[in-house]
Amino acid sequence: MSKEKILVVEDERIVAEDIKFRLKGLGYTVIGMAYSGEQAVKKTGEVRPDLVLMDIVLEGRMDGIEAASVIRSRFGIPVVYLTAYADDKTLERAKMTEPFGYLLKPFEDRDLKTTIEMALYKHRMERMLRENERRYRGVVENAHDAIYILTANGFQYVNPAFEKLTGFKKEEICDGEFDFWNCIHPDDRRMVKEKKEVRDSGEESSSNLQFRIIAKNGGVRVVDANTIDIKENGEMKEIGILRDVTVRFDAEEERKQGFKRLRKALEETINALIAAVEMRDPYTAGHQRRVTNLACAIAKEMGLPQERIEAIQMAGVIHDIGKILVPSEILSKPGKLSDVAFTMIKAHPQAGYDILKSIEFPFPIAKIVLQHHERMDGSGYPAGLAGKKILLEARILAVADVVEAMASHRPYRPVLGINKAIEEITKNRGVLYDPDVVDACLKVFSRDEFRDFK
C-alpha cells in the first residue's frame, strides 16, 4: 500500500529540499514542490495531493494562509502549517482556515510524522462522517480499539470495544450523565486534564498520551489515547481512540524489574570480587574504593555524562582484581620488591582483563581495567599504549590510582603523602598523565573534598 502523497510549499528552497528529504525518510511520497502561494494553488489542482505542508510566510501576492484558504475551499484538501512565526495575529488568521495541524520550526521528525498522521486521520474522519456514515459505523463498530465521539453534552457515540474496555454499556455511557473522569485513574487525572486544557485553549487540536482506565469491575487497564477535535455543523467534537496496551505495559515493567535484578546481581558479583582481593591484600584494603571515589569526582569535574561516571565507578572498585592471582606473600612483602616479584605484580591488569572479559557488563569494564596502568607517553603496561589510544576512563583511573597509592601506606615503603602525590601528577602532566585529568584532579583537591587523603 503506497504512502500518502504530500505537496510541500516553502519559499526557501534549501528548507524545502530538507523537508522533502525528511518526508521521504518517513516513507511519504512528495508529489510536488511549490515556492509561492499562487504556485501552491495551481500545483494542488494539478497533482491533487493527499495533504499540503504549507509555510505561512511566502513571497508573492498570496501568503500561505490565503493559499490554504483557497485550497481548502476549492479542493477540500487538508493543509498543515509549517512556520517559524507564531504571533497571535498570525495564529488567529491561520485558525480561520481551519488547518489540520500547526508545526513550529524547527521540529523533530517524530512531531512531523505525528502531525501528518493526525491531519490525514482527521481529514479521513471528517470525510467519512460527512460522506458515508454507514461505512464509518461498519469500520468503527468492528475495531479492536475503543473509539468514541464526545460533545459538550456528553458522549455521542462509543463502539463495542469502548464498552468492553470500560465495562459500561453504551446506554449508560451515552445517557448524558456519564462522567468519564471517574474511569480515569486518580493519579492520572491531572495529566489528562492538563492535556485537555491545552487543546481547549486552541494551542493544539489533537493529543497523544498514555493513562490508566479503571473499569466498572475495578480492573485497571493501560491505554494509549489519541484524540482530535473536529468541527461539524458548528459543533466541536472530540474523537478519541483508546488502544489497550496493558500487556505491553506489563511486559515493559517486567523488563525494567528484570534489569534491576540483573544490575543487583552484577553489583553483588562485583562486591564479592572486591572482598576476595581485599582479604588477600590487607595493606590495600579500601584502596579500590578510595580510588573509585576520587576517579568519580574527577570525572564529574570534567563534566562527563552519568553513564561514563557509572563505568568508572564499576571499573574502579575492581581495577586491581587481577592481584587475586598474585601470591599473597608478594603483596604483603615489606621492603623493595625483586624484579621477578614486580613483574608478577605488573601482570595484574592483564589478569584482571582475563577474569572480567567474559562478563557482560553494560560498559567496557574489562578494557578499562586492562589499561589503568598505561601512560600517555607509551611507557606504561601491559601494552605500552599512548595518548588517546588509552580509554579516557582508564586515564582517569590512572591518575586517581597514583594519587591514592602515594598518599597511603604500602608494605614496601612508608606513606609519601598527598603533597608528594600532587607533585608527581603535576610534574608529569601531559607526559605520563592526561593533562585534562590532572587539572580536574587538582581542582578537586583545591576544594578540600578529600581530607582523608591528607
C-alpha positions, 0 to 999 in steps of 0.5 A: 500500500503506497504512502500518502502523497504530500505537496510541500510549499516553502519559499526557501528552497534549501528548507524545502529540499530538507523537508522533502528529504525528511518526508521521504525518510518517513516513507511519504511520497512528495508529489510536488514542490511549490515556492509561492502561494499562487504556485501552491494553488495551481500545483494542488489542482494539478497533482491533487495531493493527499495533504499540503505542508504549507509555510505561512510566510511566502513571497508573492501576492498570496501568503500561505494562509490565503493559499490554504484558504483557497485550497481548502475551499476549492479542493477540500484538501487538508493543509498543515502549517509549517512556520517559524512565526507564531504571533497571535495575529498570525495564529488567529488568521491561520485558525480561520482556515481551519488547518489540520495541524500547526508545526513550529520550526524547527521540529523533530521528525517524530512531531512531523510524522505525528502531525501528518498522521493526525491531519490525514486521520482527521481529514479521513474522519471528517470525510467519512462522517460527512460522506458515508456514515454507514461505512464509518459505523461498519469500520468503527463498530468492528475495531479492536480499539475503543473509539468514541465521539464526545460533545459538550453534552456528553458522549455521542457515540462509543463502539463495542470495544469502548464498552468492553474496555470500560465495562459500561454499556453504551446506554449508560455511557451515552445517557448524558450523565456519564462522567468519564473522569471517574474511569480515569485513574486518580493519579492520572487525572491531572495529566489528562486534564492538563492535556485537555486544557491545552487543546481547549485553549486552541494551542493544539487540536489533537493529543497523544498520551498514555493513562490508566482506565479503571473499569466498572469491575475495578480492573485497571487497564493501560491505554494509549489515547489519541484524540482530535477535535473536529468541527461539524455543523458548528459543533466541536467534537472530540474523537478519541481512540483508546488502544489497550496496551496493558500487556505491553505495559506489563511486559515493559515493567517486567523488563525494567524489574528484570534489569534491576535484578540483573544490575543487583546481581552484577553489583553483588558479583562485583562486591564479592570480587572486591572482598576476595582481593581485599582479604588477600591484600590487607595493606590495600584494603579500601584502596579500590574504593578510595580510588573509585571515589576520587576517579568519580569526582574527577570525572564529574569535574570534567563534566562527563555524562552519568553513564561514563561516571557509572563505568568508572565507578564499576571499573574502579572498585575492581581495577586491581582484581587481577592481584587475586592471582598474585601470591599473597606473600608478594603483596604483603612483602615489606621492603623493595620488591625483586624484579621477578616479584614486580613483574608478577605484580605488573601482570595484574591488569592483564589478569584482571582483563582475563577474569572480567572479559567474559562478563557482560557488563553494560560498559567496557569494564574489562578494557578499562581495567586492562589499561589503568596502568598505561601512560600517555607517553607509551611507557606504561603496561601491559601494552605500552599504549599512548595518548588517546589510544588509552580509554579516557576512563582508564586515564582517569583511573590512572591518575586517581590510582597514583594519587591514592597509592602515594598518599597511603601506606604500602608494605614496601615503603612508608606513606609519601603523602598527598603533597608528594602525590600532587607533585608527581601528577603535576610534574608529569602532566601531559607526559605520563598523565592526561593533562585534562585529568590532572587539572580536574584532579587538582581542582578537586583537591583545591576544594578540600573534598578529600581530607582523608587523603591528607 
